[in-house]
Amino acid sequence: MDLMHSTLFWILIAAAPAVTALGILIRLARREPPPGLPPGVKPLGWDDENQDDDAPPAAGG
């Protein structure tokens, strides 16, 4: 019985960091909405996420 409790204790000690890391990764994987900008502030040009990253640059003159 003592061996079982000792083994269970060390399994929990070994698994705790893995469970913590998994929880942190799951929390970081959630995409948060962009923060609201105050009135009169224009978002930066490269903040537009609707534009495709692989698209060629727009031809402008």
N, C-alpha and C positions, 0 to 999 in steps of 0.2 A: 504494500500500500504506500509506503514511503517513497519507493522508486517511482510509482505512478505519479504522485504529487510532484516530485522533483522534476520528472520528465515534462509534465504538463507546464510547470512553472517556466522551464527553459524554452519550451516551444512558444509560449506566450511572449517571453522576453525577446526571442528572435523574430517573431512575427510582428511585433508592435511597430518597429521602424518601417517595415514594408507596408503595413496598413496605413500608417501616417503619410508616407510618400504617395501612395495611391490616392488617398483623400485629397492631398494637395494638388496632384496632377488633375484630378477630376474637377476640382474647383477652378483651377487655372484654365481648363479647356472650355469652360463656359464663355461664350462671347457676350461681353457687356455692351450695352448701348453707348453711343458716343455721348460725352457730356454736353449739356445744353450751353450754348453760347449766349452771352449777354446781348441785349438789343444793340444793333448797329455794328456788330462784329461780323466780318465776312470770313467764312472758312477758307483755309489755304487751298491752293489749286491742287496740290498732291494729296489732299485728304479725300478726294472724290473716289470712293471705292466701287462705283458703278463702271468705271473705265477698265477695260481689259488690260492687264499688265503686258501682254504679248502683242498688243495692237501697235501698228506703226504710228509714229507721231503724225499729228494732223498737219496737213500742208497749209501753211499760212503765209501771208505776205506782209 
